[in-house]
Amino acid sequence: MSSQDIPEENLPAEQDHAHGAVGVADEENPFSDPGLPPHEHRIQDIDERAARRSERMVALLFTVSMLATIGFIASYVAIPDDKSIFVFPIGHVSALNFALGLTLGVALFCIGAGAVHWARTLMSDVEVADERHPIQASPEVRAKVHEDFRQGAKESALGRRKLIRNTMFGALAMVPLSGVMLLRDLGPLPHSTLRHTLWAKGKRLVNMNTNQPLRPEDVAVGSLTFAKPDGLEETQEEFQTEIAKAALMIVRLQPGNIKDKRELDWSHEGIVAFSKICTHVGCPISLYEQQTHHVLCPCHQSTFDLSDGARVIFGPAGHALPQLRIGVDSEGYLQALGDFEEPVGPAFWERG
């Protein structure tokens, strides 16, 4: 239905906004101003029943947003973090992540959709042309701004349409609860979990590439090998957490090239084992220079001397790489003789 189908006396009174006005060209302004097109009234402007339907639709969207926020909180509390589900066509995904993303997305979408529908169907859609003015506002401009604000508040019908107002306030008040629930993940404190790894006396060193235990003869002079503790498999749920602390790099040096006495004592036939985790921000170290025995962190170029206790010789890292004391077992395989004596990786606030 358009305004042409409604008797003139039933249409809302037009304000003086120069709709359809045409400016005439002159010497100062050689181009005529075509003006704004004639204003077309919406069905909601002329039919209160249509306006009520739009009001109920906006309220429904805000209500769905509230229900989705409640679903977000319920999912966070009730769904185990290790549960997975099959979602076509994505495949197997974490049930908790899927539920949190879906509910939070619906909550935010419905608030946005409700606001857009409210603005497009119930708020005033009269276009207003306003002349540019100096940046400094005059008292008259400030008075006009206040008047425009009051006029906008009146046209939004926020005070008159209480159903929209109350459901909107409810949706906006509940959405932040999603963020409050996420604060739960700030705890618990790490306590001693960052101080220990899976390395222990008797744990064999397993090659990360071949998944086979290492013998001394498998490590050539000048080579760089990466190892993990025996029994740690990629299919295990805690693999990423544990390998982030237990990742090891093994280098074989000539014993005469080892400058640090403790490093020599903790090695086996020139084979030294150091943490692969950079002590700056925890990046994995993988760049080895055979002639200088230096390893370089690719993230921020921290450089460590593996022939001198893996001390820092360049870059922002704050301390040397922790060394793992190694030996061989009765079958001739390389094994750990204990855990690292200090926490691996970067310093942390509870390290002491």
N, C-alpha and C positions, 0 to 999 in steps of 0.2 A: 504494500500500500504506500503511496506517495502523497505528498501534500496536495498534488493536483486533484486527488479524489476526495478531499475534505473541504467542506464549506469554509469560506474565509473566516467566518466568525468563530469557528471551532479551533483554528490554528493558534498556537502560542504567539503572544505579541513579540514582534521582532525588535531587537535593540538596534540602535544606530551604529552599525559596524561597517557601513559603506560597502555592503555586499552588492556586487553588480555595478558599482559606481565606476565611471570612466573619466579619467583625467584627459584634458585637452592639451595637445602639444603647443608649445610656444617657443620663443627664442631662447629662453633660459633652460627649458626642458624640451628638447626636440622630439623626444619619444613619448607618446601618449601612454598613460597608465591604464591597462585594461581593467583594473579593479579585480575584486574577488568574484568568483562565480556566484550565482544566486544560491542561497542556502536552502537545502532540502531537509525537511523534517523527517526524523526517524519515526518508525511505528511506535516506539516507546514514548516519544514526545506527545503523541496524540491519542494513545490508547493506554489507559492506566492498567488494564489487564495484561497487556504485553509488558509493561514496566514491572508488574508484579512477577511475571514469569522470569524475567531477567534477574530480578532480585533473588528469587528462589534458586536460580541456577548459580549465581555468585555465592550464595550461602552454602549450597551443596558442595561447591568446589572447596570452600574454606573448611567445611566439615570433613570432607575426605582428607584434606591436609592434616587435620587434627588426628584422625584415625590412623593415618600413615605414620605420624610421629609416635603414636602409642605402639604401633607395630614395630617401629625401629627399636624402641626401648625393650619391648618384649623379646624381639629377636636377639638383641645383644645379651640379654640375661639368660634366655632359654636354650639357644642353639649352641651346641658344643663347637669349639673352634676347629676340631679335627674331622667334622662331618662333611662329606662331599655329596653332591647330587648331580644328576645328568640333566643338562638344559640344552635342548635342541635350538639352534645348531652349534652352540658353543662347545658342548661336550661336558666333561666332568669339571665342576668348579666347586669352590668352597661354599657350603650352604650358608654359613654366617656372612661371608662377604656379599654373596648374591642377595640375601635378605636385607642386609643393611643398605646396599646400594639401591635396591628397588624401592624400599620404603622411604628412604630419604629423598630419592629422586621424585617420587610421587608427591611427597609433602611439599617440596619446593616448587614443583611444576604447578600444583593446584593453587598455591598462593599466587604465583605469577599469572596463571590463566584466569583466576578469579578477578585479580586486579585489572587485567586487560579487558575482560568482558564487562566489568563494571564501568570502566572508562569509555568503552565503545558504545554501550547501550544506554547508560543511565546518566553519566555526567554530560555537561554541556559540550556540544561539538561545534559551536559557533566559532568560525575563524575570525581572529581579530588582527587587524593591521595596526601596528604601533610605530610611531616615528622614533628614529634613533635619538638618543639624548646624551649629553655629556656624562662622563664617568661619575663625577661628583653629583650625588643626588641632592636635588633641592627639596625644601620642605614640601612643596607641592607634589613632587615625585614620590616622596616617602608616604605622604598621605594617600596618593593614588595606589601605591603598592599595598598599603594596609586595606584600602577599600577593595582592591582586586582580590586580596586573600579572603576577606570576609565574603565577597561575592562568590569566589570559588568554593568556599566551605558551604555556602548556602546552596549553590547549584549541585554540589555532590550529594546533597540530601542525606549526609551522614547522620545528622540528628533526627531526621524524620524516618529514615529506613533503619530502624533499630536492629532488624534481623541481620542485615549485612554488617553493621557496625560490630555487633556482639560476636558474630562468627569470625570476622576478620581479626578482632582483638584476640580471640581464643587461638586462632591459627598462628598468629605472630608470637603469642606468648609461649606456645608449646614447642615451636620449632627449635629454639635455643636449647631445649632439654636434650636434643640429640648430641649437641656438643658437650653438654655437662656430663652425659653418660660416658663419652670418650675419655674424660679425665681419669676414669678408672684405670686406663692403661698406663698411667704414669707410675703405677706401682705394680707389684711390690718392689722394694729396694733390692738391688742385685746381691747385697751381702757378700758372700765369699765365692759366688759362682764365677766371677771374672778372674779369680786368682788361680783357678785349677783348670786343667785340661784332661783329656782322656789318656795322656801319656802317664805311664806308671812302670815300675820296675818289671822287666820281662816282656813288655809290649814290643812286638816286632815292628820294624819299619817296612811298610808296604808301598811299593811304587804306585804313584797315582795314575800312571798311564797303563801299566800292564796289570795292575791289581795283584802283583805277586810279591812275596817277601824278598827283601834285598839281601844279597851277600856282599861282602867287601869287594870281591872281584867284579861285581856288577857296576861299581862306581869307578870310572876312569879318572885319571889325574886331569884337572882342568874342566871337568864336566859339571853340569848343574842338574840335579835330580830332585823331584818333588815327591814327598812321602806323606803318608797318613798312618794313624794307628791301626794295627791289625784288629779286625772286627767291625770297623766303621764302614758301612756300606751306603751308597747313594740312595738306596731305596728306603732307608730308615727315616722316620719322621724328623728326628733331631739332627740329621746330617749337616744341614747348613749351619746350625747353631754351633755344633761341635767342631766342624772343620774350620770355622772362622777363628777358633782359638788354637787348634792343634795342627794346622797346616805347617809343613816342615820343608826346608830346602837343605839339600845335602851337597857338599862340595868336597872333592878330594884334593888336598894340597900336599906338596912335599913337606914332610915334618920340619925340615930346616927352614922353611919359609914362614912358619907360624911364630909370630912374635910374642903373643900373650901366653904366659905359662899355664894359666887355668884352662885356656882354650886347648892347649896341647894335651893337658892331663885328661880333659873330657872328650878327646877325640879317640879314634881308633885307626891306627896306621895312616894318619893324616886325613881321615874322613871326619869332617866336622858337620854338625847339624845345628842349624839356627832356625828360629821362628821365621816364617814367610811373611808375617804381618808387620807392616811398617809401623814404627812407634810414633809416627806423626798423627795420621788420622785413620790408620787401619787398612790402607790399600795393600793388595797382594804384590809382593816384590818378585820380579821375574827377569830382570835384565842383569846379566853377569858379564864382567870383563875379565877374561882369563889371565891376561898378563899382569894386571894390577891387583887382582883378587877383590875388586870392588863390585858391589851390587847397587843398582839404582832403582829407586821407587819411581814408576812412571807418572805418578800423580803430581808430585811437587818436587821431584828431583832430589830427594834426600838420598845421600850416598853413604854406604857403610863399607868398612874395610874388614873383609872376612878373615884376613890373616892377622888381625890385631883385635880380637875379641868383638868384631862387628861393631866397633865404635863409629860414631857419626863423624864424617870428615867434611860433609857439605850438606846444606839444606836445613829445613825447619824442624826435623825430628829432634826430640829432646833427649833421648837416651839410646844406648846401644840395643841391638837385637838380642833377645834372650837366647842363650845356648842350651841345647839339650845334651845331657851326658849320655853317651852311647857306648856299647860294647858288642860282643857277639855271644850267642847262646851255645848250648852244647851241640847243636846241629849246624853251626857256622853261619847263622843268620844274624844280621844286625838287629840289635834290640835297644830299647831305652833302659837306662839304669835309674829312672825316676822321672818325676814331672819337672817342668821348668821351675827354677828357684824363685823367679819373679813373674808377675803377671805379663802376659804377652800383649802386644798392640800398644795403642796410645795410652797415656796417663788418663785416669778417670777420677772423678771428684771424691770417690770413697776409697781410693787406693791407699792413701796414707803414706 
